[in-house]
Amino acid sequence: LRIGKLLRNEDEAVILSYLTPQQGAKKTAQLQRWVDRMIAQGDPAIKEFMKAHNAAEHHPIRQHILRIQRDITKQLPEEQLAESKLKLFNYIQQVALISDN
């Protein structure tokens, strides 16, 4: 219980940086391609990712993508768009870690 409370206050990216060395650069690049495909293609790419990664859930991925599309439509600054994409990437990375183990 205490660990969960502590982790909620930590930066997700920092936690992932400790967990992801086992993934390596090749896996990171592969996950980034998944993110790009899901943003571009939507549900078909999400479903394909979910088949390959059993820990994936449709709703969180879809919510991230809708936020990114909204940011693009509103023509928000690149920093905000990059932040939204990073949140999706972090989720995808977590799913990949859980699914691979």
PLY file of the C-alpha trace (Angstrom):
ply
format ascii 1.0
element vertex 101
property float x
property float y
property float z
element edge 100
property int vertex1
property int vertex2
end_header
0.00 0.00 0.00
2.76 2.45 0.92
4.72 1.67 -2.25
1.66 2.43 -4.37
1.25 5.82 -2.69
4.91 6.65 -3.26
4.79 5.59 -6.91
1.75 7.80 -7.60
3.87 10.84 -6.76
6.75 9.82 -9.01
7.30 10.75 -12.62
6.18 7.87 -14.84
9.08 8.42 -17.23
11.63 8.11 -14.40
10.12 4.82 -13.22
10.09 3.47 -16.77
13.73 4.47 -17.27
14.64 1.99 -14.53
12.44 -0.76 -15.93
13.20 -0.49 -19.63
16.94 -1.17 -20.04
15.97 -4.79 -20.67
13.91 -3.69 -23.67
16.79 -2.08 -25.52
16.85 0.37 -28.40
15.38 -2.04 -30.95
12.29 -2.70 -28.80
11.91 1.03 -28.06
11.98 1.82 -31.79
9.42 -0.95 -32.42
7.10 0.48 -29.76
7.45 3.96 -31.24
6.38 2.56 -34.62
3.30 1.06 -32.89
2.47 4.47 -31.42
2.80 6.15 -34.82
0.64 3.47 -36.48
-2.07 3.70 -33.82
-2.21 7.49 -34.18
-2.42 7.23 -37.97
-4.70 4.18 -38.31
-6.77 4.15 -35.11
-8.77 1.05 -34.17
-7.30 -1.43 -36.69
-3.79 -0.78 -35.38
-5.00 -0.80 -31.75
-6.61 -4.20 -32.25
-3.46 -5.56 -33.86
-1.34 -4.26 -30.97
-3.76 -5.83 -28.48
-3.43 -9.23 -30.18
0.36 -9.03 -29.85
0.33 -7.72 -26.25
-2.08 -9.50 -23.93
-1.89 -6.82 -21.20
-3.19 -4.07 -23.51
-6.60 -2.54 -22.92
-8.52 -0.78 -25.68
-9.99 2.07 -23.65
-6.76 3.66 -22.29
-5.08 3.47 -25.70
-8.13 4.98 -27.40
-8.27 7.81 -24.82
-4.61 8.67 -25.44
-5.14 8.69 -29.20
-8.25 10.87 -28.93
-6.26 13.35 -26.82
-3.46 13.41 -29.43
-5.94 13.91 -32.27
-7.62 16.72 -30.33
-4.21 18.37 -29.79
-3.51 18.14 -33.53
-6.94 19.57 -34.41
-6.50 22.47 -31.98
-3.02 23.05 -33.44
-1.50 23.10 -29.97
2.22 23.85 -29.65
4.57 21.00 -30.53
5.63 20.65 -26.86
2.05 19.83 -25.79
1.58 17.40 -28.66
4.89 15.73 -27.79
3.77 15.41 -24.16
0.53 13.69 -25.21
2.45 11.33 -27.49
4.90 10.57 -24.67
2.02 9.60 -22.38
0.77 7.14 -25.00
4.30 5.81 -25.52
4.74 5.34 -21.76
1.50 3.36 -21.57
2.49 1.22 -24.58
5.90 0.62 -22.99
4.32 -0.50 -19.72
1.98 -2.85 -21.58
4.91 -4.32 -23.50
6.87 -4.90 -20.28
3.94 -6.63 -18.62
3.08 -8.65 -21.71
6.64 -9.84 -22.31
7.07 -11.17 -18.78
0 1
1 2
2 3
3 4
4 5
5 6
6 7
7 8
8 9
9 10
10 11
11 12
12 13
13 14
14 15
15 16
16 17
17 18
18 19
19 20
20 21
21 22
22 23
23 24
24 25
25 26
26 27
27 28
28 29
29 30
30 31
31 32
32 33
33 34
34 35
35 36
36 37
37 38
38 39
39 40
40 41
41 42
42 43
43 44
44 45
45 46
46 47
47 48
48 49
49 50
50 51
51 52
52 53
53 54
54 55
55 56
56 57
57 58
58 59
59 60
60 61
61 62
62 63
63 64
64 65
65 66
66 67
67 68
68 69
69 70
70 71
71 72
72 73
73 74
74 75
75 76
76 77
77 78
78 79
79 80
80 81
81 82
82 83
83 84
84 85
85 86
86 87
87 88
88 89
89 90
90 91
91 92
92 93
93 94
94 95
95 96
96 97
97 98
98 99
99 100
